[in-house]
Amino acid sequence: MPSSKTWFVIVNPTSGNGSCKKKWPDILELLKMYEFHFEHVFTEYPNHGIELTQNAIYQGFRRFICVGGDGTLHHIVNGIMSQKHVVPNQIHVGVVPIGTGNDWVKTHNIPKNLERAILLIKNGHPKQQDVGKIEFLNSSKKPIYFINLAGIGFDGLVISKVHKYKHFGALAYVAGALLGLFLFKNFQSRIMVNSKVIETKTFMVLVGLCKYSGGGMQLTKSPNPFDGLFDISLVKNIGKWDIIKNMSKLFNGNITKHNKVETYKSSSVSVTVLDNGNPYIEADGELIDSGNMHLSLIPKSFSFYGGTKNAKQTFGANQSGYKTLVLFVISI
Ligand SMILES: Nc1ncnc2c1ncn2[C@@H]1O[C@H](COP(=O)(O)OP(=O)(O)OP(=O)(O)O)[C@@H](O)[C@H]1O
């Protein structure tokens, strides 16, 4: 049985397009220098983080460090939320962000600098944010949990393409979006939210808890991971050229003001696909399924070490993302 002070460190060597493997020796030194008691493991295949987290909880670990990107963190969250041994928010998670998008950490002011991220964990006090739960209608698949954003439609298609472009860094999401625009067909869906039933041609439905997704895009209006409500964007029958013309608005949040976008605040939402399309569902940037889904919110269930607003923000992708996009488009 590990002591309550022992950390369980989960390292995804493939995160950040493989940069995690190169940075791990420095992280190891820093953890030793700041006198963490810890054990560490490497993930060996996709989704392995879920199993590693659950086994560590059964062994008695209550404090985790995620060394990786949004996907690695997503799997740790799913390991925590899908076990029945310990109340989820009694397990505390620190993050050393070494992903490609690193979207979740931007909301919580977690620095990308390795030493500062580790010091934040060492000196921080855990906060609790809301967790989303996705249940798959017409399927026996187990629920999936998310802490950043989940989406169905175009968003899911982009995630299905992104892995091919991870060597572009955060621009992988832009590359996936540009390719996806030419492949995607809007689908007919029924959305149930706040006792309202909406049937419409749909580009995507986004269900947000935190502010950034897709490498720094802001796709919902005013997400708050602590308020017990999802921040939902229903993007109706928008055209491809309309998206291209409004590309900058994906990064500054103004896309939610477009006349084809409706926004809602709710603690649950269902999406049923009404035509032959089988749109992909993504959660925290991971492709998880396709088809119909029901989402509900579990308040303050994820406990983590976050930074403060005053901490120096080292990402700034929301400001720089659009400029980088323009450079990227010019370069291809
Ligand atoms: N040993 C491994 N081999 C292959 N894939 C792995 C391995 N370990 C974990 N994975 C998978 O790697 C994927 C990507 O991880 P992660 O999201 O942390 O990095 P990233 O994609 O670079 O960052 P971000 O999501 O922030 O853009 C996850 O889906 C995870 O399941």
PDBQT file of the ligand as one rigid body, heavy atoms in Angstrom, charges set to zero:
ROOT
HETATM    1  N1  LIG A 401       2.217   4.098 -25.963  1.00  0.00    +0.000 N 
HETATM    2  C1  LIG A 401       1.278   4.627 -26.740  1.00  0.00    +0.000 A 
HETATM    3  N2  LIG A 401       1.261   4.385 -28.081  1.00  0.00    +0.000 NA
HETATM    4  C2  LIG A 401       0.335   4.944 -28.899  1.00  0.00    +0.000 A 
HETATM    5  N3  LIG A 401      -0.635   5.779 -28.462  1.00  0.00    +0.000 NA
HETATM    6  C3  LIG A 401      -0.670   6.050 -27.138  1.00  0.00    +0.000 A 
HETATM    7  C4  LIG A 401       0.274   5.492 -26.223  1.00  0.00    +0.000 A 
HETATM    8  N4  LIG A 401      -0.013   5.949 -24.992  1.00  0.00    +0.000 NA
HETATM    9  C5  LIG A 401      -1.092   6.748 -25.118  1.00  0.00    +0.000 A 
HETATM   10  N5  LIG A 401      -1.489   6.806 -26.392  1.00  0.00    +0.000 N 
HETATM   11  C6  LIG A 401      -2.566   7.636 -26.991  1.00  0.00    +0.000 C 
HETATM   12  O1  LIG A 401      -1.966   8.860 -27.397  1.00  0.00    +0.000 OA
HETATM   13  C7  LIG A 401      -3.032   9.750 -27.694  1.00  0.00    +0.000 C 
HETATM   14  C8  LIG A 401      -2.588  11.186 -27.674  1.00  0.00    +0.000 C 
HETATM   15  O2  LIG A 401      -2.192  11.569 -26.387  1.00  0.00    +0.000 OA
HETATM   16  P1  LIG A 401      -2.309  13.077 -25.889  1.00  0.00    +0.000 P 
HETATM   17  O3  LIG A 401      -3.636  13.615 -26.237  1.00  0.00    +0.000 OA
HETATM   18  O4  LIG A 401      -1.891  13.086 -24.477  1.00  0.00    +0.000 OA
HETATM   19  O5  LIG A 401      -1.193  13.845 -26.731  1.00  0.00    +0.000 OA
HETATM   20  P2  LIG A 401      -1.398  14.893 -27.875  1.00  0.00    +0.000 P 
HETATM   21  O6  LIG A 401      -2.401  14.375 -28.857  1.00  0.00    +0.000 OA
HETATM   22  O7  LIG A 401      -0.049  15.254 -28.383  1.00  0.00    +0.000 OA
HETATM   23  O8  LIG A 401      -1.964  16.171 -27.095  1.00  0.00    +0.000 OA
HETATM   24  P3  LIG A 401      -3.353  17.025 -27.212  1.00  0.00    +0.000 P 
HETATM   25  O9  LIG A 401      -4.481  16.065 -27.000  1.00  0.00    +0.000 OA
HETATM   26  O10 LIG A 401      -3.218  18.022 -26.079  1.00  0.00    +0.000 OA
HETATM   27  O11 LIG A 401      -3.373  17.636 -28.558  1.00  0.00    +0.000 OA
HETATM   28  C9  LIG A 401      -4.138   9.362 -26.729  1.00  0.00    +0.000 C 
HETATM   29  O12 LIG A 401      -5.289   9.057 -27.491  1.00  0.00    +0.000 OA
HETATM   30  C10 LIG A 401      -3.631   8.107 -26.037  1.00  0.00    +0.000 C 
HETATM   31  O13 LIG A 401      -4.625   7.098 -25.907  1.00  0.00    +0.000 OA
ENDROOT
TORSDOF 0
